[in-house]
Amino acid sequence: MIFLLDENFPKSANSFLTNLGHEVIDVRGTKLQGSDDFQLFELAQHHQAILLTPDRDFYHTVPLLYPNHFGVIVIALKQPNRASILSRLDWILKQEFILSIENQIILLRDSTYRIRK
């Protein structure tokens, strides 16, 4: 899978995903750092990547504006830290439904999740 990391997503997710054999695109340190949400989403689509973000706005806006996309995972925790975010990311990657994430947005909370199409 190909993932695009929102700049607010932990940097450690890059090596975590790479070690699992995934391709990662990280905008930090590039001219795209600071891009608005829609530019970031369009970049993910250009690379056929799943967008990883802590920004809940994507959960609500993407289905309304983009019926076809490569998927979004929003990890929105009460007290987010690197370990808890990577733990939830690890959990979602082990779920079978992740293989059909295209055109879906997954919202991960501390102990629950929602899938929106």
KOLSEDO-346354 format. One record per residue: x negated, y negated, z of N, C-alpha, C, O in turn. Coordinates in nm, 3 decimals. Atoms other than C-alpha are relative to their C-alpha. Example, Ala and Ser with C-alpha at 12.3 -4.5 7.8 and 13.67 -1.06 7.14 Angstrom:
REM KOLSEDO-346354
SITE, n.X, n.Y, n.Z, ca.X, ca.Y, ca.Z, c.X, c.Y, c.Z, o.X, o.Y, o.Z
SITE, -0.089, 0.119, 0.000, -1.230, 0.450, 0.780, -0.090, -0.120, 0.000, -0.194, -0.118, 0.066
SITE, 0.082, 0.119, -0.006, -1.367, 0.106, 0.714, 0.077, -0.109, 0.073, 0.026, -0.220, 0.090
//
This chain:
REM KOLSEDO-346354
SITE, n.X, n.Y, n.Z, ca.X, ca.Y, ca.Z, c.X, c.Y, c.Z, o.X, o.Y, o.Z
SITE, -0.084, 0.118, 0.000, 0.000, 0.000, 0.000, -0.089, -0.125, 0.000, -0.204, -0.121, 0.044
SITE, 0.069, 0.129, -0.001, -0.102, -0.361, -0.049, 0.076, -0.092, 0.095, 0.198, -0.103, 0.088
SITE, -0.059, 0.091, -0.098, -0.041, -0.609, 0.233, -0.061, -0.139, -0.016, -0.181, -0.153, -0.039
SITE, 0.047, 0.137, -0.005, -0.066, -0.987, 0.235, 0.026, -0.049, 0.142, 0.139, -0.046, 0.191
SITE, -0.012, 0.048, -0.137, -0.134, -1.131, 0.580, 0.030, -0.149, 0.004, -0.042, -0.230, -0.054
SITE, -0.028, 0.139, -0.033, 0.029, -1.453, 0.686, -0.117, -0.048, 0.087, -0.171, 0.030, 0.165
SITE, 0.116, 0.049, -0.077, -0.243, -1.674, 0.836, 0.025, 0.000, 0.150, -0.071, -0.011, 0.227
SITE, -0.031, -0.008, -0.142, -0.064, -1.653, 1.172, 0.002, 0.144, 0.052, 0.028, 0.167, 0.170
SITE, 0.006, -0.140, -0.038, -0.096, -1.274, 1.175, -0.142, 0.028, 0.049, -0.236, -0.030, -0.005
SITE, 0.135, -0.024, -0.053, -0.392, -1.136, 1.377, -0.100, 0.044, -0.108, -0.069, 0.128, -0.192
SITE, 0.106, -0.037, 0.094, -0.718, -1.113, 1.180, -0.033, 0.148, 0.009, -0.069, 0.211, -0.090
SITE, 0.035, -0.140, -0.022, -0.774, -0.769, 1.331, 0.090, 0.095, -0.080, 0.056, 0.212, -0.099
SITE, -0.087, -0.083, 0.084, -0.483, -0.640, 1.120, -0.070, 0.035, -0.131, -0.044, 0.141, -0.190
SITE, 0.073, -0.025, 0.125, -0.713, -0.668, 0.819, -0.081, 0.129, 0.010, -0.066, 0.219, -0.073
SITE, 0.082, -0.121, -0.015, -0.961, -0.407, 0.944, 0.086, 0.120, 0.038, 0.059, 0.232, -0.004
SITE, -0.090, -0.109, -0.038, -0.681, -0.201, 1.100, 0.062, 0.065, -0.124, 0.060, 0.187, -0.139
SITE, -0.064, -0.051, 0.122, -0.503, -0.167, 0.765, -0.102, 0.058, -0.097, -0.077, 0.161, -0.159
SITE, 0.106, -0.049, 0.089, -0.823, -0.126, 0.565, -0.047, 0.138, 0.044, -0.069, 0.227, -0.039
SITE, 0.043, -0.131, -0.053, -0.930, 0.161, 0.792, 0.102, 0.110, -0.027, 0.067, 0.228, -0.029
SITE, -0.104, -0.098, 0.033, -0.599, 0.331, 0.713, 0.010, 0.023, -0.151, 0.093, 0.103, -0.197
SITE, 0.002, -0.021, 0.144, -0.674, 0.305, 0.340, 0.085, -0.097, -0.080, 0.105, -0.077, -0.200
SITE, -0.083, 0.098, 0.069, -0.455, 0.006, 0.256, -0.085, -0.114, -0.053, -0.196, -0.138, -0.006
SITE, 0.064, 0.121, 0.052, -0.552, -0.298, 0.052, 0.060, -0.120, 0.072, 0.181, -0.125, 0.095
SITE, -0.047, 0.117, -0.076, -0.530, -0.631, 0.235, -0.044, -0.128, -0.068, -0.159, -0.142, -0.111
SITE, 0.028, 0.133, 0.051, -0.508, -0.986, 0.106, 0.022, -0.095, 0.117, 0.130, -0.098, 0.177
SITE, -0.007, 0.092, -0.113, -0.580, -1.251, 0.368, -0.032, -0.140, -0.052, -0.138, -0.162, -0.110
SITE, 0.018, 0.134, 0.054, -0.540, -1.619, 0.283, -0.090, -0.088, 0.087, -0.129, -0.197, 0.045
SITE, 0.087, 0.079, -0.088, -0.749, -1.741, 0.577, -0.135, -0.024, -0.068, -0.194, 0.067, -0.125
SITE, 0.129, 0.035, 0.058, -1.059, -1.923, 0.459, 0.002, -0.020, -0.150, -0.103, -0.036, -0.212
SITE, -0.012, 0.025, 0.143, -0.925, -1.968, 0.106, 0.076, -0.131, -0.020, 0.127, -0.190, 0.075
SITE, -0.074, 0.123, 0.029, -0.769, -2.266, -0.067, 0.150, 0.018, 0.023, 0.224, -0.081, 0.028
SITE, -0.142, -0.026, -0.023, -0.432, -2.098, -0.006, 0.039, -0.007, 0.148, 0.157, -0.003, 0.181
SITE, -0.030, 0.014, -0.143, -0.463, -2.130, 0.371, 0.081, -0.128, 0.019, 0.047, -0.232, -0.037
SITE, -0.086, 0.116, -0.022, -0.190, -2.365, 0.490, 0.114, -0.009, -0.100, 0.193, -0.104, -0.096
SITE, -0.109, 0.000, 0.098, 0.043, -2.275, 0.202, 0.134, 0.009, 0.073, 0.143, 0.065, 0.182
SITE, -0.132, -0.012, -0.063, 0.412, -2.311, 0.275, 0.053, 0.142, -0.019, -0.004, 0.222, -0.093
SITE, -0.056, -0.135, -0.002, 0.630, -2.004, 0.325, 0.028, 0.053, -0.140, -0.001, 0.169, -0.171
SITE, -0.037, -0.047, 0.133, 0.751, -1.988, -0.033, -0.122, 0.026, -0.088, -0.121, 0.120, -0.168
SITE, 0.124, -0.026, 0.074, 0.401, -2.017, -0.181, -0.061, 0.133, 0.045, -0.110, 0.211, -0.037
SITE, 0.054, -0.124, -0.055, 0.288, -1.737, 0.048, 0.080, 0.121, -0.050, 0.023, 0.223, -0.088
SITE, -0.085, -0.108, 0.048, 0.585, -1.521, -0.049, -0.024, 0.026, -0.149, -0.034, 0.141, -0.191
SITE, 0.026, -0.016, 0.144, 0.525, -1.585, -0.420, -0.136, 0.066, -0.024, -0.150, 0.146, -0.117
SITE, 0.131, -0.063, 0.011, 0.159, -1.489, -0.375, 0.010, 0.149, 0.026, -0.051, 0.230, -0.044
SITE, -0.021, -0.143, -0.029, 0.266, -1.161, -0.219, 0.066, 0.070, -0.119, 0.029, 0.182, -0.153
SITE, -0.067, -0.061, 0.115, 0.495, -1.096, -0.514, -0.095, 0.014, -0.118, -0.093, 0.115, -0.189
SITE, 0.097, -0.004, 0.109, 0.220, -1.177, -0.761, -0.093, 0.121, 0.014, -0.129, 0.184, -0.085
SITE, 0.090, -0.113, -0.027, -0.001, -0.911, -0.597, 0.074, 0.130, 0.029, 0.012, 0.231, 0.062
SITE, -0.083, -0.116, -0.031, 0.289, -0.668, -0.549, -0.029, 0.051, 0.141, -0.043, 0.171, 0.165
SITE, 0.038, -0.030, -0.138, 0.214, -0.683, -0.178, 0.118, -0.016, 0.096, 0.213, -0.091, 0.070
SITE, -0.094, 0.014, -0.110, 0.418, -0.641, 0.137, -0.052, -0.115, 0.086, -0.168, -0.114, 0.127
SITE, 0.039, 0.113, -0.083, 0.411, -0.965, 0.334, 0.012, 0.038, 0.147, 0.117, 0.085, 0.191
SITE, 0.000, -0.019, -0.146, 0.316, -0.929, 0.704, -0.002, -0.136, 0.065, -0.092, -0.216, 0.039
SITE, -0.012, 0.133, -0.060, 0.423, -1.225, 0.915, 0.068, 0.007, 0.136, 0.144, 0.100, 0.163
SITE, -0.077, 0.013, -0.123, 0.540, -1.329, 1.260, 0.117, -0.099, -0.016, 0.192, -0.122, 0.080
SITE, -0.097, 0.105, 0.027, 0.770, -1.590, 1.100, 0.139, 0.058, -0.027, 0.162, 0.117, -0.133
SITE, -0.138, -0.053, 0.012, 1.137, -1.495, 1.156, 0.078, -0.061, -0.115, 0.175, -0.001, -0.162
SITE, -0.073, 0.064, 0.109, 1.248, -1.738, 0.886, 0.007, 0.089, -0.123, 0.106, 0.088, -0.196
SITE, -0.001, -0.089, 0.117, 1.151, -1.483, 0.622, 0.113, 0.101, 0.007, 0.171, 0.137, -0.096
SITE, -0.107, -0.099, -0.017, 1.404, -1.237, 0.765, 0.133, -0.057, -0.048, 0.217, 0.016, -0.102
SITE, -0.128, 0.062, 0.034, 1.684, -1.484, 0.703, 0.004, -0.057, -0.142, 0.109, -0.056, -0.206
SITE, -0.003, 0.069, 0.128, 1.578, -1.661, 0.383, -0.030, 0.087, -0.121, 0.028, 0.066, -0.228
SITE, 0.039, -0.081, 0.117, 1.421, -1.396, 0.159, 0.118, 0.068, -0.067, 0.130, 0.060, -0.189
SITE, -0.111, -0.067, 0.070, 1.740, -1.194, 0.097, 0.090, -0.095, -0.077, 0.150, -0.057, -0.178
SITE, -0.085, 0.096, 0.068, 1.925, -1.509, -0.002, -0.063, -0.055, -0.127, 0.006, -0.084, -0.225
SITE, 0.069, 0.063, 0.112, 1.661, -1.639, -0.241, -0.066, 0.098, -0.096, -0.087, 0.067, -0.213
SITE, 0.074, -0.097, 0.081, 1.487, -1.325, -0.369, 0.061, 0.139, 0.015, 0.025, 0.212, 0.107
SITE, -0.060, -0.133, -0.013, 1.699, -1.016, -0.428, -0.100, 0.113, -0.032, -0.083, 0.226, 0.014
SITE, 0.101, -0.101, 0.036, 1.397, -0.834, -0.575, -0.137, -0.045, 0.049, -0.183, -0.153, 0.014
SITE, 0.132, 0.031, -0.054, 1.065, -0.827, -0.392, -0.067, 0.129, 0.047, -0.005, 0.236, 0.042
SITE, 0.078, -0.118, -0.037, 0.797, -0.589, -0.264, 0.005, 0.031, 0.149, -0.059, 0.126, 0.194
SITE, -0.020, -0.028, -0.141, 0.898, -0.606, 0.102, -0.066, -0.100, 0.092, -0.167, -0.161, 0.059
SITE, 0.050, 0.089, -0.104, 0.843, -0.809, 0.415, 0.012, 0.072, 0.134, 0.114, 0.134, 0.162
SITE, -0.006, -0.049, -0.137, 0.757, -0.699, 0.767, -0.024, -0.119, 0.091, -0.130, -0.182, 0.087
SITE, 0.008, 0.108, -0.097, 0.825, -0.957, 1.036, -0.016, 0.063, 0.138, 0.069, 0.141, 0.181
SITE, 0.020, -0.051, -0.136, 0.681, -0.875, 1.377, 0.018, -0.119, 0.095, -0.069, -0.206, 0.104
SITE, -0.037, 0.111, -0.087, 0.850, -1.106, 1.629, 0.018, 0.053, 0.142, 0.123, 0.108, 0.176
SITE, 0.000, -0.054, -0.136, 0.765, -1.016, 1.989, 0.017, -0.113, 0.102, -0.013, -0.229, 0.073
SITE, -0.020, 0.101, -0.105, 0.852, -1.195, 2.314, -0.132, -0.061, 0.044, -0.143, -0.183, 0.057
SITE, 0.133, 0.048, -0.040, 0.488, -1.221, 2.420, -0.103, 0.062, -0.093, -0.172, 0.157, -0.057
SITE, 0.089, -0.062, 0.099, 0.286, -1.151, 2.107, -0.147, -0.016, 0.037, -0.191, -0.121, 0.082
SITE, 0.145, 0.002, -0.010, -0.079, -1.063, 2.135, -0.052, 0.101, -0.100, 0.025, 0.180, -0.155
SITE, 0.058, -0.086, 0.103, -0.317, -0.878, 1.909, 0.036, 0.147, 0.022, 0.076, 0.214, -0.072
SITE, -0.026, -0.142, -0.029, -0.270, -0.540, 2.081, 0.146, 0.037, -0.024, 0.174, 0.141, -0.083
SITE, -0.142, -0.034, 0.016, 0.110, -0.553, 2.087, 0.044, -0.008, -0.146, 0.125, 0.073, -0.191
SITE, -0.034, 0.010, 0.142, 0.135, -0.667, 1.725, -0.055, 0.119, -0.077, 0.016, 0.177, -0.160
SITE, 0.058, -0.116, 0.069, -0.102, -0.395, 1.604, 0.070, 0.129, 0.040, 0.083, 0.221, -0.042
SITE, -0.074, -0.119, -0.044, 0.088, -0.139, 1.810, 0.130, 0.014, -0.077, 0.164, 0.124, -0.122
SITE, -0.126, -0.004, 0.077, 0.417, -0.230, 1.639, -0.028, 0.026, -0.148, 0.048, 0.097, -0.214
SITE, 0.038, -0.025, 0.139, 0.243, -0.235, 1.301, -0.034, 0.148, -0.019, 0.008, 0.209, -0.117
SITE, 0.033, -0.143, 0.005, 0.102, 0.111, 1.369, 0.127, 0.084, 0.001, 0.139, 0.180, -0.075
SITE, -0.124, -0.075, -0.010, 0.448, 0.233, 1.465, 0.077, -0.002, -0.133, 0.120, 0.102, -0.181
SITE, -0.078, 0.010, 0.124, 0.618, 0.103, 1.150, -0.065, 0.076, -0.114, 0.004, 0.133, -0.198
SITE, 0.069, -0.070, 0.108, 0.352, 0.250, 0.923, 0.016, 0.151, 0.009, -0.006, 0.222, -0.089
SITE, -0.022, -0.144, -0.020, 0.428, 0.595, 1.068, 0.143, 0.042, -0.030, 0.175, 0.161, -0.028
SITE, -0.140, -0.032, 0.029, 0.798, 0.572, 0.981, 0.017, 0.032, -0.148, -0.042, -0.034, -0.234
SITE, -0.020, -0.043, 0.139, 0.915, 0.745, 0.667, 0.065, -0.108, -0.086, 0.034, -0.120, -0.205
SITE, -0.071, 0.100, 0.079, 1.141, 0.458, 0.560, -0.092, -0.111, -0.052, -0.051, -0.188, -0.139
SITE, 0.093, 0.102, 0.048, 0.835, 0.236, 0.511, -0.035, 0.024, -0.148, -0.073, -0.069, -0.219
SITE, 0.033, -0.033, 0.139, 0.780, 0.416, 0.180, 0.099, -0.060, -0.099, 0.070, -0.070, -0.219
SITE, -0.100, 0.062, 0.089, 1.095, 0.254, 0.041, 0.032, -0.142, 0.046, 0.148, -0.182, 0.051
SITE, -0.018, 0.136, -0.052, 1.042, -0.099, 0.173, 0.033, -0.103, -0.110, 0.074, -0.214, -0.079
SITE, -0.028, 0.095, 0.108, 1.085, -0.260, -0.168, 0.141, -0.055, 0.014, 0.236, 0.020, 0.037
SITE, -0.126, 0.074, -0.012, 1.365, -0.521, -0.155, 0.060, 0.005, 0.141, 0.180, -0.013, 0.158
SITE, -0.046, -0.003, -0.138, 1.386, -0.489, 0.224, -0.088, -0.088, 0.088, -0.207, -0.107, 0.061
SITE, 0.073, 0.076, -0.101, 1.285, -0.704, 0.517, 0.020, 0.072, 0.131, 0.133, 0.097, 0.173
SITE, -0.008, -0.069, -0.129, 1.203, -0.529, 0.842, -0.038, -0.099, 0.108, -0.144, -0.161, 0.103
SITE, 0.025, 0.085, -0.116, 1.226, -0.726, 1.164, -0.031, 0.092, 0.118, 0.056, 0.165, 0.165
SITE, 0.041, -0.081, -0.115, 1.030, -0.558, 1.444, 0.000, -0.086, 0.125, -0.062, -0.193, 0.129
SITE, 0.000, 0.064, -0.132, 1.099, -0.662, 1.801, -0.082, 0.088, 0.094, -0.147, 0.183, 0.049
SITE, 0.080, -0.076, -0.097, 0.940, -0.529, 2.120, 0.034, 0.149, 0.000, -0.056, 0.233, 0.004
SITE, -0.036, -0.142, -0.003, 1.138, -0.205, 2.118, 0.111, 0.035, -0.099, 0.164, 0.146, -0.096
SITE, -0.103, -0.026, 0.100, 1.387, -0.236, 1.833, -0.047, -0.049, -0.137, -0.151, -0.112, -0.150
SITE, 0.027, 0.051, 0.134, 1.395, -0.304, 1.462, 0.131, -0.013, -0.076, 0.231, 0.052, -0.042
SITE, -0.113, 0.018, 0.091, 1.638, -0.419, 1.195, -0.054, 0.001, -0.142, -0.165, -0.045, -0.168
SITE, 0.035, 0.001, 0.142, 1.628, -0.366, 0.822, 0.108, -0.076, -0.074, 0.227, -0.048, -0.060
SITE, -0.093, 0.079, 0.079, 1.786, -0.617, 0.591, -0.034, 0.015, -0.147, -0.151, 0.008, -0.186
SITE, 0.021, -0.015, 0.143, 1.832, -0.567, 0.220, 0.044, -0.123, -0.073, 0.034, -0.129, -0.196
//
